[in-house]
Amino acid sequence: MASAPLQVSLVAADHEVWSGEASFVVARTVVGEIGILSGHEPMLAILGSGEVRITKLDGTKLIANADDGFLSVENNAITGIQLVPVVVESVVAQPIPVEGEPC
C-alpha cells in the first residue's frame, strides 16, 4: 500500500515561501540532520544553519537555505518556520547511469 505524501509548508516571518506535496524531506537541526518520510513520529526541532532539501513526488528537489527557525512534523504535515527569508531553488533529478547501459 502506498503511503500518503507529506504536506510541506515553508513559511517566512511575513509570507509562505513554498508549499506542496513531497515524498522525503531532509533538514539540519541544531543536533544534526534528520530525514522525514511519511508516517514520521510527531516532533518539533530547532533548525540549524544549512539546507532543507525537499524531494517532490515527481522526483524533483527543492533546496531552501535555513539559518534559524523551527521544524514541526505531525500527521504527515511538515511546517518549516523561518525567522529570516529563505531562498528556494529547484534541482531537476538526474537518473543515475547504470554500467553497461547507454546514457
Secondary structure, DSSP 8 states (H G I E B T S, - for coil): -----EEEEEE-SSSEEEEEEEEEEEEEETTEEEEE-TT---EEEEEEEEEEEEEETTS-EEEEEESSEEEEEETTEEEEEESS---EEEE-------TTS--
